[in-house]
Amino acid sequence: MEPQLGPKAVSLCPGRLVLLLWVSALSCSLSSLASPSPSLVPRSRTSYSFGRTFLGLDKCNACIGTSICKKFFKEEIRFDSWLASPLGLPPDYLPSYPANYSDDSKTWRPVEVSRLASKQQSDISDRRICASVAAPETCSIERILRKTRRFQKWLQAKRLTPDLVQGLPSPFLRCPSQRLLDRVVRRYAEVADAGSIFMDHFTDRDKLRLLYTLAVNAHPILLQIFPGAEGWPLPKYLGSCGRFAVSTSTSPLRDFYGAAPEQAADLAFQLLAVLESLRSNDLNYFLYFTHVDAGTFGIFNNGHLFIRDASALGVIDKQEGSLAATGAVGESRDIFSCLLSGCQAELPSCYTIPEKQSLVLVCRQLLPPLLQGKFPSPVQEEIDTALGQCGEDALPDPEVLGAASRLKDILRPLRTCDPRFAYRYPDCKYNDKF
């Protein structure tokens, strides 16, 4: 609107009126030139209303947690696809997504955003929960889980004991000790006040989230209770939002099957050292794999090898042993036992797990495509012989462990000491350990 002057002002200052009108018109003209066209204006992002369903927040508290949701809401966690399109969500059928994480919106580091279970598995699980009480498929998942006998026992419990987790399908909980379960509660990162072995500070919501996580996939729990900062070969747990967990990023071992001989030797050596640390450590826990694949292990950008997927890790407490829960195993099976794969058959006792188990799996399935055909004769023949013995399930434990030790001795001098292996350079120049 043009500026309006009163009659007195017009009569006193006719020249000033013309000047004001000219300035006003010029201002409007410049403003229209400076304003970008509507197509150039960034579209406002509406508090991530898109994300409730994608992230699984609409299913909480049958989820992992919400500790890192603010990072998503503030765009301090960004999926890689957002770099190419404004807020374009990645496809929902993938098990994990590369992303970037920032604490100051200036420096970014790569992270991995992972599902506990595939979208299809989660949908089947949710339908199974509704069907367990003959409810419609659109039932309230949380309301049904809260009414279960198991969760009612959790509500009354002040401490997480073996009987509360008996019948859950994770290998992590096949034979739990009280010491291990206390460690879970004390280090559970999805509650505000961790540190106590008692669950007095857990809300009903916190208990349901922990139970759901243990029932579906214990991977995020293992990252929390065996942190890399304490020397465990696991990536850092950064938090959860809905049915996603966020951890530091690694490239899967499969990406390195075509690596140069010195890098292949380095990765194989590290892998054998990781299995050794799982078998023998200061805390007297024996960690073993029930199965492995080319995505189980991953490599950081400094060349350091870590466990990328801990979902198949079992834990046996060699110090305390297992506190057997009362009641038959069949009696402890419920909807929490059957969320993903149905009520599975009886699992073998943890006391029947041999020390060689992880070595046999790795030497048979992962190391051959990494090491075969990479080295000159006779070194390659020595590697192949040790690999064959290490992967032979029929051999007793001492022979398999001995073959793995010989393989490490063969691989050690094949590794180089240069900046490509930043995780051990320049220490490898001065320390025989490397």
TAGIGI-V752206 format. One record per pair of residues at least 6 apart in sequence whose ideal C-beta (glycine too) atoms are under 7 Angstrom apart, sorted by sequence separation. I is the first residue (numbers start at 0). J is the second residue. D is the distance in whole Angstrom. If there is no record, write none. Layout:
i = {I,I}
j = {J,J}
d = {D,D}
This chain:
i = {50,51,59,70,81,101,129,144,187,225,227,239,298,299,336,388,418,427,9,55,80,89,100,129,156,186,212,213,226,227,238,255,278,417,426,99,100,116,164,185,192,198,212,225,227,237,258,296,297,374,391,416,80,129,134,185,226,237,277,99,100,126,153,185,190,236,277,296,297,332,388,389,423,78,99,132,152,164,185,190,222,235,255,295,296,416,4,97,98,128,131,184,221,222,234,235,295,370,371,416,223,234,294,295,389,97,98,129,161,184,222,294,388,389,125,128,181,190,234,95,96,128,161,189,295,370,2,54,95,160,219,328,385,389,78,79,95,1,79,94,95,161,189,367,78,94,160,219,291,366,385,386,2,50,77,159,290,385,1,76,77,187,289,94,288,47,76,159,222,288,289,362,382,385,47,75,159,219,46,75,92,270,286,287,91,362,363,382,286,321,362,381,75,284,285,273,358,359,378,266,284,285,273,284,359,76,270,283,315,53,188,269,283,187,313,183,186,265,315,53,158,186,266,49,158,159,313,374,157,158,253,359,157,172,183,232,252,253,355,358,44,156,157,182,251,354,358,42,251,255,353,169,232,252,355,172,252,355,358,167,171,251,252,354,167,250,169,188,249,250,154,164,249,171,189,249,63,154,153,249,251,150,153,249,150,145,144,287,141,287,288,291,287,290,291,234,233,288,293,232,233,234,291,232,291,233,278,227,61,61,277,60,58,61,274,274,222,274,221,218,218,221,270,218,217,216,115,116,267,115,116,115,267,266,267,263,263,263,256,252,256,260,255,260,302,302,170,302,303,301,302,121,214,301,66,66,215,214,215,64,210,110,115,114,114,115,113,112,113,271,112,113,110,111,179,271,110,271,100,110,111,179,110,178,109,268,173,176,178,170,171,174,178,170,171,177,268,170,171,176,267,268,60,64,176,63,176,177,61,62,175,176,264,268,60,174,60,62,63,264,265,61,264,97,261,260,261,261,265,63,165,161,162,166,161,162,166,165,166,166,167,168,71,76,167,67,166,67,66,67,68,66,67,173,64,65,168,174,63,173,67,62,63,62,63,59,56,58,149,56,148,54,55,147,149,54,55,147,54,55,54,131,128,127,127,124,124,120,116}
j = {56,57,65,76,87,107,135,150,193,231,233,245,304,305,342,394,424,433,16,62,87,96,107,136,163,193,219,220,233,234,245,262,285,424,433,107,108,124,172,193,200,206,220,233,235,245,266,304,305,382,399,424,89,138,143,194,235,246,286,109,110,136,163,195,200,246,287,306,307,342,398,399,433,89,110,143,163,175,196,201,233,246,266,306,307,427,16,109,110,140,143,196,233,234,246,247,307,382,383,428,236,247,307,308,402,111,112,143,175,198,236,308,402,403,140,143,196,205,249,111,112,144,177,205,311,386,19,71,112,177,236,345,402,406,96,97,113,20,98,113,114,180,208,386,98,114,180,239,311,386,405,406,23,71,98,180,311,406,23,98,99,209,311,117,311,71,100,183,246,312,313,386,406,409,72,100,184,244,72,101,118,296,312,313,118,389,390,409,314,349,390,409,104,314,315,304,389,390,409,298,316,317,306,317,392,110,304,317,349,88,223,304,318,223,349,220,223,302,352,91,196,224,304,88,197,198,352,413,197,198,293,399,198,213,224,273,293,294,396,399,86,198,199,224,293,396,400,85,294,298,396,213,276,296,399,217,297,400,403,213,217,297,298,400,214,297,217,236,297,298,203,213,298,221,239,299,115,206,206,305,307,207,210,307,210,207,207,352,207,356,357,360,357,360,361,305,305,360,365,305,306,307,364,306,365,309,354,305,140,141,357,141,140,144,357,358,309,361,309,308,309,312,361,310,310,310,212,215,366,215,216,216,369,369,370,369,370,373,368,365,369,373,369,374,419,420,289,421,422,421,422,242,335,422,188,189,338,338,339,189,335,237,242,242,243,244,243,243,244,403,245,246,245,246,314,406,246,407,237,247,248,316,248,316,248,407,313,316,318,311,312,315,319,312,313,319,410,313,314,319,410,411,204,208,320,208,321,322,207,208,321,322,410,414,207,321,208,211,212,413,414,211,414,248,413,413,414,415,420,219,324,322,324,328,324,325,331,331,332,333,335,336,240,245,336,237,336,238,238,239,240,239,240,346,239,240,343,349,239,349,245,241,242,242,244,241,240,242,333,241,333,240,241,333,335,241,242,334,242,243,243,334,334,337,338,338,339,339,339}
d = {7,5,7,4,6,5,7,6,6,4,5,7,5,7,6,7,5,4,6,5,5,5,7,5,6,6,6,6,7,6,6,7,6,6,6,4,6,7,5,6,5,7,6,6,6,4,7,6,6,6,7,6,5,4,7,6,7,6,4,6,4,5,6,6,6,6,7,6,3,6,7,6,5,5,7,6,6,6,5,6,5,6,6,7,6,4,6,7,5,5,7,6,7,7,4,5,6,6,7,6,5,4,6,5,4,7,5,7,5,6,4,6,4,5,5,5,4,5,6,5,5,7,7,7,7,7,6,7,6,7,6,7,5,6,6,5,4,7,6,7,7,7,6,6,5,5,7,6,7,6,5,7,6,6,6,4,5,4,6,6,5,6,5,6,5,6,5,6,6,6,6,5,7,6,5,7,5,4,6,5,6,6,5,5,5,4,3,6,5,7,4,5,6,6,4,7,6,6,7,7,6,5,7,7,5,7,6,5,5,6,5,4,4,6,7,6,5,7,7,6,6,5,6,6,6,7,7,7,5,6,4,6,6,6,6,5,5,7,5,6,6,6,6,5,6,5,7,6,4,6,5,6,6,5,4,7,7,6,5,6,4,5,7,7,5,6,4,6,3,5,6,6,6,6,6,6,6,7,5,6,6,6,6,5,6,7,6,6,7,5,5,5,5,7,6,5,6,6,7,5,5,7,6,5,6,6,6,7,5,5,7,5,6,6,5,6,7,6,4,6,5,6,6,4,7,5,7,6,6,5,6,4,6,6,6,5,6,5,5,6,6,4,7,6,7,4,5,6,4,4,5,6,4,4,6,5,6,5,6,4,7,6,6,6,6,7,7,5,5,6,5,7,6,6,6,6,7,5,7,6,5,5,5,6,4,6,6,4,7,6,6,6,5,7,6,7,4,4,6,4,6,6,5,5,6,6,6,5,7,6,7,6,5,6,5,4,5,7,5,4,5,5,5,7,7,7,6,4,6,6,4,5,4,6,4,6,3,4,5,7,6,6,6,7,6,6,5,3,4,6,4,6,5,6,4,6,6,3,4,5,5,5,6,5,6,6,7,7,5,4,7,5,3,6,6,4,3,6,7,7,6,5,6,7,7,4,6,5,6}
